[in-house]
Amino acid sequence: MGQLMAQKLQPFSRKTLRWVGMALCSACLCLGLGLGQSTAYPSTTLPSLARSPISNLIANRDTVSLPRQQIARSPEEWLQQGKTLFQVGQFAAAADAWSQATELYQAQRQDLSLAIALNQLTLAQQELGQWQQAQESISHSLEIIGSAPTPDKLPIYAQALNAQGSLQLAQGNATKALATWEKTTEIYTQIKDETGRLGSLINRAQAQQVLGLYLQSRKTLEGVAESLQKQTDPEIRATGYRSLGNVLRLVGDLKEAEKFLKLSLDNAASLSSPQEVSVTQLSLGNTARARNDYADALTYYQQAAQSPVPSTQLQAQLNRLSVLIEQENWLQAQQLWPSLQTQLADQPASRRNVYSQVNLVKSLVKLHQGSAGNTPSIWDIAEVAVHAVQQANSINDQQAKAYALGSLGHLYELDQQWAEAKKLTEQALLIAQANNASEISYQWQWQLGRILKSQKDVDTATVAYTGAFQTLEHLRKDLVATNPEAQFSFRDSVEPVYRELVDLLLSPTAASTPSQENLKQAREVMESLQLTELDNFFRSACLDGQVISIDKIDQQAAAVIYPILLRDRIELILSLPQQPALEHKTIPIAEADVEETVTQFRDFIEKPFTAPEGKQLGKDLYDWLIRPLKASIDQSQADTLVFVLDGSLRNVPLAALYDGQDYLIEQYALAIAPGMQLINTQPLRSRKLQIIAAGISEARKDYPALVYVDKELQEISALAPSEILRNEQFTSTALQKQIQELPYPVVHLATHGKFSSNAENTFVLAWDQEIGVHQLNDLLRSSEQVRQNPIELLVLSACETAAGDRRAALGLAGVSVRAGARSTLASLWNVDDQSTATLIGQFYQNLNQQNTSKAKALQQAQRKLIADANFRHPAHWSAFVLVGNWL
């Protein structure tokens, strides 16, 4: 039964959100560590490729041979042989076996058996990236079955539709995939196949997530959970809960993922099945790692390593090694790696084993570079890479070969043997592109760009980098599924592609400064990075960004500033109203110095007493970000500055930047855009303020009382028609009910909240629970079907960014975008005093005035506090930032 369940859930587990998994290390959580540009090895060198035994081994395709298979004689034997090969990851051989079966069944005119074989064949073709052949196979199967199949054909029809949905999603057509899996669910329900029904429901939830139908996806998964609770077969429950937990991890709901995985573990334990137990322990380890709970992750991996199944043992140990290296636990890593090298060499050839070896190569490079002692030599590492290439050759798996060859090319890159590195990288890239392996192609395009850049071939390097960027964009839009063994870290293996391309585009030559074309491309790349960072934050490629030309936006006297943090400098790109040409300035200040200044500035600015050092730090930031552009801004008569902030600059209270006499907010209205692609630039639809307000003034659990919240709610009630939920009235259910029933344009939450770079640690506090960012999204968007207009403004007046988290404000951007509100007004730190109530009241008064934008309303409120001697210090007013639509 367990095998049957796994087979019926297979299209989901293998074809999970490829972009999400790729960017987030989610499915197998980075067996090895992603590698960026690194220094060369100081002592040991690889031999020249032309005279290297490595090249001879690669060329010798027979060095590692395919394990002997019994020669099949009947189509049934070919069919079974294909299943065996597929299960061990030998997809090309499986496709060959199933092709033999289809030919024999066709010759014997056994139509139903032919349809079954075609259903299997299309899965292997999908794994091999053979989309056209996969489509032909599934179309042939459906043609045989017919549009109105008889009852005896329904199970085969459901199997065919499952495979078709998998193909549709892999090719980026989530709408068709959803419709296909809805039909599949109906058929499994009709034939009373509960296992198949659960699998198709999980597939449906995946497609709904891709389409941004979060509430529907949540309800679908809740339905799966309810069905599993009613199941009496612990084997179905163990497998089903594990599948459900893995899905929830992929979409970022780690608490729920852990809950269902523990239920899976309990059911597996009741079966006395060490195999089921260890597989679930592996998933729990991956979930703990996604939560950054490395101690729990290592414990689960050690437990999973006791599995009776060698492949599970190996997977757990590989994951454990990468965590040990990530945590710089060099001693244990040094003790572990030699046994892994031996185990991998002894494993039969398969795609999984090839990918595992490549990921081991990445981990070993990190170990070699980071520690002394029993570290692998460069030859040890090259031996693993060569063996991976040999195994890929032996099973004729071109995708695996591309992955392994490129990894070997990376070793030559690190050793600065540029010609050899370039040759291997280009070969790997050609193979990957020929086999539609975009998730591999972009890595080798990026690697080729690094190699060319190191050889001072900047123009060709830029072309290669641009190719990598475009491939990543294609991956994001089409959500092509990634092999779960080819996971990599967003910070190490995705983000650097964007930043290094921008570095090339904006690097001046001896003869000229960056062209307008380069400036526009750099801006586009940074816009895309903003989207991709938010996808990574949510663990779901679900944000709808549309490329918008800045000069076509009605900026209404707003200048848009892009400060870009690079390793050795800040690049500033400025777009002025009604001026198509972009302006550009370079500030030669190292990123590390910027981050230190930002951290110190925040420390000083949050203290409600005079701190001259804080003003000087604010002046430094003003000199870097504003002064180089100020003359152009003032000449354009722009009165609003919109910032698309990068990295740690998101944590800066921009209003408190200081020119030596005035604060920035005294000169301009300010707003932050999470990316112009995500901004709805229409002005406020209605000036009639109606507010749903909820707040907690009393202490709750670990959260202190917010004594001024009552005054804040009173101010709101006096200013506009309002519905107030105070203290115990403010439950998540009550808030959702108010939002659904009242089409008020403003939702105001005066309660504790935290923004973090980790979605799991981003929340607002209701009386009954912490409302996480995913739940907040569901709650705020629950009214979209009954509302004619979206929420215009979300106010979070008592929140704060996580201490010590340089990327914490990413959580604020995430809440702003995912909540569906046009604008969000939020605090970067908790300002629990009378000034908050005063500022909020003044903001709403200003917003009620005709022709006053949200940015201007906030500016006027902040300037009023500055004019009050009691509140002049920036601690009282600079925490508040407007994110999103500023009009």
N, C-alpha and C positions, 0 to 999 in steps of 0.2 A: 504493500500500500504506500509506503514512504517513497519508493521509487516512482510509483504512479503519480503521486502528488507532485514530486519534483518535476516530472516530465510535463505535467499539465500547467505548472506555474512557470515552466522554463522560458517562454517568450518574455515574461517580465524580468526574471532574474538575470537573463543574459542580455537583454536589450533595454537595460535601465538607462535613465537620462544620461546619455554619453557625455554631453557637455558638463553636466553637474558633477558626475563622477570624476571626469578629467580634472576639472578646476578645483575640486574639493577633497581629493583623496578619500572618497567615501566608500566605494564598493569593497575594495580590499585595503584601503587606507595605506597606499604608498608602501609597497613592500620594500622598495628602496627609496632613497632620497633623491629628489630632483637635483640636477646639476646645472649650475649656471657657468659663467666664464670663470675659470680658476687659474691659479698660478701653475707653472710647469713643475714637474718633479725635479728636485735639485740634484739627485744622484744617479738613479737608474734610468736608462733610456731604452725606448723600443728600437729595434733595428729598423733600418730603412725598408720600406715596403717592398722595394724591388728585389731585395735579397733576403727577405724575411721568411722563416718557416711558417709564420702566420698566414701569409698569402698562399703558400702551397697547401696548407690545411684547408683554407677556405675553398680553394679551387677544386679540391678532391672531394667530390660529392659523395663518394662511396666510403669515406672514412668511418662514418657512423651510418649503419644501415637500418632500414625499417625492420622492426621485429617481425619475425615470420608469422604470417597469418595462414590459417587453414584455407586451402583453395575451395571456395564455395562452388557448389554444383547446381543447386536449385535457387530460384529467386528468393525463397524463404531464408535460405542460408545467407545469401547476399544481404538481405534486409537485416538479419540479425547481426551479421558482421559489421555492417554500417553503424548500427546502434552501438556496438562495442567500441568501435573506433571513435565515434563521436563523443562518447562518454569520457574517453581518455584524452580528448583534445586533438585527435588526428583528423582534422576536418577535410582535408583534401582527399585522404584515403577513404573517409566515410562517404564523401560525395561520389567517388569512383565506384564504391560498392553499391550504393543506392542507384547509381546510373545503370549498373549491370542488372539490378533487380527490376528497374523500370523497363529495360529493353526486353527482358524475359517475360515479364507480365504482359507487356504489349503484344509480344509475339504469340502468347498463349491466350490473348483476348480476355484476361482476367481484370476487368475494369476496376472493380472495387479495390482489389489488391494493388493495382497500378496507382490509384488515387492515394492510397496509404503510403506507398513508396515515394510518390511525388511530394507528399506533405513532409516526409523526412528529408528528401533531397533539398527542398527549398531552404530548410534550416541550415544545412551545411553550406549552401551557396551564400546565404546571408552572412555567415561567419567569415567566409572568404571574400566578402565584398563584391560578389558577383551579382549585382542588383538586377541586371537585365535577365540573366539566366534564372534567378530566383523568382522573378515575376512570371517568366514563361512557365516554370514548373507549377507554381500555385494556380495560375490561370488554367493550365491543362487539367489539374486536379478538379477545380471547380466546374470546369466544362463537363468532365466525366460525371460528376455528382449531379449536376443540373440545378436549376433555380428552385425547384420544388421537390426536394429529395424525399424518397419513401422512408418510413420509420427505420428500416435496417441501415440506411445510409446516414442517418442523423449524427451518430458518433463520429463518423469520418468527416462529415461536413463541418462539425464543430472544430475538429482538429485542423482542418484546412483553413477555416476562418481565423483561428488562433494564430496560425503561421502567417496569414495574410496581414493581420493587424500588426504583428511584429515587423513585417517588411514595410508597411505603410509608416509606422512610427520611425523606423530607422532612416527612412528617406525624407523625414520632415513633414509628413502629412498627418498630423495628430487628429485633425477633424475626421478624416476617413477612418483612422485607426479606432477612434472612439466609437463611431457608428458600427464598425465591424465587431468590436468586442461587446457592444450592447446586444447585437444579434447572437453572438456566441453565448452570452449569459442566458438569453431566452432559450436557446436550444438545450444547454446543459440543465436548465430548470425543467424543461419539457421531458427530458429523458431521465430525470431524477438522478443526475450525476452530481452529487454535492461537491466532490473534490474539484471537478472541472468548473463548476459554477464559482467556487471561491477563487480559483486561479484567474478566471476571466474578470471577476470583479476587481481584483488587484490590478490587472492590466488596465481596466477602465480608469481606475484612480490615477494611474500613471499618465494616461492621455489627458485626463482632466487637469492635472497639475501643469502639463506642458501648455495647455490652452488657457491657463490662468483661471480656471474654474475651481477656485480653492474651496469654497463652501461645498460644492458638489463632491469634490474629491474627498473632503473630510467626512461627509455623510456616507460616501461609498465605503471608506475604510472603517467607519464605525459600524456599518452593516456587516462587513467581514468579521469584525471582532465579535459582534453579537451572534453571528452564525457559528463561530468557533466555540463560543461559550456553550452552545446547545449541543455541540458534537459530543458523542460518547466514545469515539475512537481516539485514544490518546496519541496514536501515531499521526492521525490527520491534524490533531490540535498542535502537536509538536512542530510539524512541518509548516502548518499554516501560520501559527504565531511567529515562527522564525521569518517566514517570507514577509509577513506584515511588519515585523520589527525592522527588517532590512530596508523596506520601502520607506518607512518613517525616518530612518536615519538619512536616507538619500535626500529627502525633502526637508531635513533640518529639524524635525521634531524629535530631539534626542531623548527627552524624558519619556515620551510615549514609546519610543523605540525600545528603550531599556525595559520598560514595563512589560511589553509583549515578548521580548526576548527572554525575560525571566520566567514568564508563563510557559514559553517553549521549553526552557530548561527543566522546569518542574515536570512537565509531561514527558519529556525524554527520559528523565530519571525514573519515572514510574514505569517506563517500558523496560528498564534495565538494559538500555541500549547505549553502550559507550560511544558508538559511532555518532548517534544523534546528539548525545550530550556534548561531544567535543566540537561538532560543527556549530552548535549554538554558542558554546563558549568562545569560539573564534569570532562570531558575530558580536558578542558582548564586548570582547576586547576591542574590536573596531569601533564600536559605539563609545566606549570609554575614551578611546584615543580621540575621537571627534569632539568629545567634551573637554579635551586637554587634561584628562585624569589619567596620567601616565602610570601611576602606581597600580590602579585597577586594571589598566590595559595589560600591563606586564603580568599581573596575576592570572588574568583570563588566558593570555597566550601560553603561559606555562602549563595551565591546566589542559588547554586544548592540545598541547604538544604530547600529552599522554594518550592521544587517540590511537586506536588499533589500526586506523587507516593511514598508511604512509603519507599520502598527499596532504591530509589534514595536519599531520605532525609537522611536515615541512613548511606548510603555509604559516602555521603558528610560529614556528621558530624564525622564519624570515621576517615576519611582522615584528617579532620580539627584537630581532637584531636591529631593525631600522629605528625602533623606539629607543633602544639603548644608545645608539649613535646620536640620535636627535637630542637625547639628554646628556650627551658627552660622558656616558658611563663606559669609558674606554676599556677598563679592565675586563668587565663581563663580555663586552663585544669581542675583545681579542680572544677570549676563551671559547666563544661560540662559533665564530666564522669558519674555522677549519672543518668542523664536522658538517656544516651546511654545504660547503664546497663538495665534499665527498658524497653526501646524500643526493645532491642535484645531479652529479655525474652518473650516479647509479640509477636514476629515474629513467623510465622509458621515454622515448622522444614524443613530445606533444607540444602544442602551442603553449599550454600552461607552463610546462617546464622551461621552454625557451624564454618566456616572459619572466619567469622567476629567476632565471640565470641573469638576465639583463638587469633586473632590479637588484640582484645581489652585487653585480658589477658596480652599480651606482652607490650602494652602501659601502662597498669595500674601498672605493675611491675616497669617500668621506672619511672612512677609518684611516686610510693611508695618510691623508692630509692632516688629520686632526690629532693623531696620537703617536707616541713612540712605543717601543717594545715589540710585542708579537703582532706587528701589523703586516698585512699582505704586501708583498712586493708588487711592482708594476707587472712583472711576469705572471705572478699568481692571478692577478686580475685579468690580464689578457688571455690567460688560459681559459678562464670561465667564459669570456666573450667569444672566443674561437669555438668552444664546445657548443655554445648556443647557436652560432651560425651553422655549424655542422648538423646539429639536430634539425634546424629549420630546413636545411637542404634535404635531409633524409626523409622528411615527411612532405616535402614539396609544398611547404606553407610559405607563400611569398610575403604575407604580412609579417609573420614572425621573423623571416629572413631580413626584411627591411629594418625591423626594430633592432635585431642583433647586429647587423652590419653598421648601422648608424652609431650604436653604442661602441663598437670597436673603433670607428672613426673618431669618436670623442676621446678615446685614450690617446690617439695620435695627436689630436688637438691639444690636449693637456701637455703633451711632450713637445709641443711646438714643431712637429714635423708636418708642416702645412700642406705640402704636396700630397703626402699620403693621406692625411686627414681629409683633404678636399676630395680626393678620388673616392674614398670609401663613403663619404657623406653624400656625394652626388649619386653614387650607385644606389645607396639606400633610399634616397629621395625618389629616384626614378621608379624603383620597385613599388614604393609606397603609393605614389601617385597613380601608377598603372593599376593598382588594386584598390583604389578608392579608400585608402586608409588615411583619412585626413588627420586623425588624431596622432598619427605617426609622422605624416608629411610635415606638419608645421614645426615639429621638433628639429627635423633635419634642415628645413629652410632656415630656421633660426641659427642652427649650428653652422651652416654654410655662411650665413651673414657674419657670424663671429670670426670665422676663419678668414674671410675676405677682408674684414675690417682690420684684423691683425696684420694682414699683408699690405695695409694702406690703400686697398682698392675700395675707396669709400663709395663710389657711384654704384658699382656692382653689389657691394654689401647692402646698400640701401634697397636695391631691387630685391635681394633675397629676404631682407627683413620685411619689406612691404608684402612679399608673398606669404611670409609666416603670419603677418597680421591679418591679411585677407582670408587665409585658411582658418584662423581662429574665429573670425567673424562668421564665416560659413558654418563652422562647428556650432557656434552659439545659436545661429538662426535656425539651422536645420536639426539641431539636437541629435546628431548621429551618435549612436550608442558606442561607448568605448569598451574595449575588452577589460574585464575587471582585473586582469593582471597587469594592466598598463597604466596604473594610477600615478599621479604626480601632484606635487604641492603647488597651489596657486602662487604663493609668494616666491617659490624657487623657479617655477617652470612656465608660468603664464604671464604674470605681471612684468617680469624683466623684458619680455619681447616688446611690449608697448613702450616701456621707458627707454630701452636701448635704441628703438627706431626713432623716437622723438629726439634723442641725443644726436643721432646722425643727421636728422633733418634740420636741426637748429645749430649744428656746428658750423661756424663761419669758415670759409676758406681764406687763403691769403689775399684773394682778389675781391671777395664780395661777402656781404651779409646774406642771411637766408632770404630766399625769394618769397614772393607772396604765395606761390604755389606750395612751397615747403611749409610756410606758416599755417596755411589752411589745412594741409594734411596733418601737421602736428596737432592742431586743434581737434581735428576729427579723431585722431588716435587717442587723445586724452579723453574726449567725450566717450569713446567706446570703452576705455579703461574704467570710467566711472560706472557705466552699465555693468561691466564684467565684475567689478568689485562688489556691486550690490547683488548680482547673481550669486557670487561666492558667499556673501553674507547670508543670503537666504537658502543656500544650497539648492537653488532651483533657477533654471534659466527662464524666468517668467516675467521679466519686465519688458514692457513694450516701449522701445525707443524708436523714434523716427528722426532720421537725419533732417535737421532744419538749418537752413542757411541763416546765419545771424543777421545778415543785411536784409533778409525778408521778414524778420520779426519786427513788429511795431515796438521798438524799444522805449518809446515815449521818454526821451531824455535820459535814458539809462545807458551807462557804459558797462560793458562786460569785460571782466578781467580774469585771465587764466594764469595763475601763478603755478609754475611747474617745477617740482623739486627733482633735480638731478644730483648725481653723486657729488659733483664739484661746483654746482652753481644753481641759481634760480633763473629760470627763463620766464619772462613776462610777455604775454600776448594780450593785446588790447583791441577790443572792437568798440568803435564809437558810433553813436546814433547817426543814421543817414550817411555813413561813410563806409564804402565797401572795402577800402584798403585796411588791412590790419597793421597795427604798430607792434614793435618788438623791442625789448630791452633784455640785456643779460646782466645779472648781478653775480659777481664772482665770490660767492660765499658757500662753503661746503654744507652739504645736507646735515651732517652731524652737528655743525654749529647752529644751524637753523633749529633743529630739534631741541637742542639744549636751551636755546633762547626761548622757545615756545614754552617749554616746561617751567623754566624759571619765571617767565612772565605770568603764567597762570598761577603759580604759587603766590606771587606778590599781589596780583590783581584781586584775588579772592579775599584778601585780608581787609577788613573794613577800617583801616587806619592809614595814615599817610605813609607812603613808602617811596622815597625818591628813586630807589633802584628800579621799582616797577615802571615809573615814568620813562626812565632811560631805556629799559628793555622795549617798552612800547614805541619809543622813538626809533630804536634800531629796526624794529619790524616795519614801521612807517617808512623809514629810509629805504628799505629793501623792496617793499611791495607797492608803495604809493608815490613817493617823491619822484622816481624816474618817469612816471606817467602823468604827473599832476598838470603840467603845462598843457598837454594835449587834451586832457579831460576838461579843464576849465575853458579852453578855447572852444570846445564843442558845446559848452553850456549844459553839459550833463549834470543833473542834480541827484542822480541815484547811481550807486555802484552795485553791480551784481557780480559776485565772485563765484567762480567754479573752482573750489578749493581742492588741493591735492595733499594727500598724506597727513602729516601731523598738523598742517596749517588749518585743518578742519576744527582743531581744538582751540583756535585763537579767537578771543572775543574782539572781533574787528572794531567794534564801536570804540574801544579804549586805545586804539593806536593813537600816537601823540606826535604832533609835529614840532613840539617845543613851546607852543602857545595854546593850541586847541586840540580837542579830541576829534577823531575822524568823524564821529557821528554829528559833531557840530558843523561839519562842512558838507556832508552828503547823507542822504538816506541810504540804507544798506540792506542788502539781501544776499542770501546764499542759494545757489542753484545746485542741486545734486548732479546737474548736467543739463544743458539746454535741450537735449533730446527728450528729456522727461518732463519738460515744463509746458503746461497749458497756459499760453500767454494771453488769454482773454481776461479783461478786467472783471472786478466784482460784479456779479449779476444783479444783486439787489442791495440797496443801502439800508433796508429795513432789518435791523439787528434782531434776531431771535436766537436765544442761546440755551442749549442743554448744558448745564454745569453740574459737576460732581466733585466732591472734595472730602478729604479726611483730615480733621484737625486733631483727633485723639491719637494717642500712642497705640500702635498695633504691633504685637510680637516684637520683632527686633527693630522696629522703626519708631523713632521718637515722635512726640506730638508736634504738629505744625500749627502753632498757636494763632497765626495770622490768617489761616485759611478761612475762618468764619467771617472775618472782615472782608476778605476778597470776594466771597460768595455774596455777602450783603451788597457790596459795590455793584456786582453784576446784576443782582436782582433789582436794584434801584435804577439801573441805566437802561434796561431793555427787557422785553417780555422773556421770561426765563422759566425753565423747569429745573429745580434744584434737587439733587440727591446728596444728602449730608450724612457722613459717618456710616452708621449701620444701614442706611437706605442705599448706599452706594455699593451694590453688588454687581458683579459682571452681568448677571441676568437682568437686573433692573435697568442697567445702562443700555443693554441691547434692546430691551423693550421700548425705552424712551426714543432711541434712535430710529427704531422701526416705525413707531407710531407718529412721531413728530418730525415733519420735514424741515427742521430748523437748520439754518446754514452754518451755525457755529457750534462746535463741541468743545467744552472747556473742562479740563481735568486738573484739579488742584490737589495733587497727591504725590507721595513719594514715587520716584521712578528712576531707572538707571539706563543709560545708553552705554553700550559696550561694542567692541569689534566682534564679539561673539553673539550671535542671535539668541543663544540659550540664556545669556545673561542680560538681555535687554527686555525691560518690562515696565509696566506701571502697576501701582498697588491699588486694588479694590479692597473693600472691607472683608470679603470672603476669600480672596486669593491674589497672588501675583498674576497679572494678565501678561503673558508672554507676547512677543512681537507677532507670532503667527496667529495666536488667538485674538489679539487686538485687531489684526487685519480682518479676520472673520467677523468680529463683532461690529466693526465700523462699516464694513462693506455689506453687512446683512440687510441693510435697508435699500440697497441699490435697485432692487426689483420693484419696490413700492414708491421710492422717491423719484420725482421728475428730474431733480438736480442733485449733483453730488454735494458732499460736505465742502463748503467753501474754505473753512478755517478750523484747524485743530489747534487748541492751545494746551500746552503741557507746562504749567507754571511752577512746578516744584521738583523738577527732575534734575539729574546731574549726570555728568559723564564719569565713567569708571576711573578711579584713581590709578595712576601709573600705566594707563592704557593709551598709547600714543595714537591709536586708530579708533578711540572710543566714539568719536563723533560720527563715525560711519554708521553706528547704531541709530543716531538721530536722523541721518539721511535715509536709512532703511525704513524707519517708522514713517517718515514723511511720505515716501514714495508708496510704500505698501498700503498705507491707510486709505489711500484714494482721495484724500483731501487736496484741494488745490494748493493750499499753503499750510504751513505749520509754524506756530510761534512757540518756542521752547526755551528753557533755561539750560545753560551749560553746567551750572552748579546751583545748588539749592540756596536761594536767598530768602531765608525765613525771617522776614521783618516787615515792618509797615511799608517799606518802599515798594514791595511787590504789589500789595493791594493798591497803592497809589498809582504805580505805573500801569497796571492792568486797567484800572478804572479810566485813566487818562487815555489809554490806547483805544478803548471802546468808544469814548466820547469823540475822539478824533475820527475814528472810522465811520462814525455816523454822519460826518460832514460830507457834502457833495464834493466830488472831484478830489478826494483825498485817497491816495493809494495806501495799501497796507504798509508799505515800507515808509511812506511819509508819516502815517499815523504813529508808527513805532518811533520814528526819529523825533517827532514832536513830544512824545511822552518822555523819551529819554532826556531830551534837552530841558524839559521842565524840571526833572529831578536834578540835573546838573546845576540848574539855577538856584536850587534849594540848598542852603549851606549844610543842612542835615544829611543830605543824600548826594553830595557832589562826588564823593569817592566812587570810582568805577565799580567797586564791589556791589553797589546797590542797583546798578542799572545795566552794566555791560554784559551780564550773563545772558540777556535775552536776545535771541537771534531769530530772524525770519527766514524760513526755508521754503523754497518753491516759488509760486507765482507772487510777484512783488506788487502787482497792479491793484 
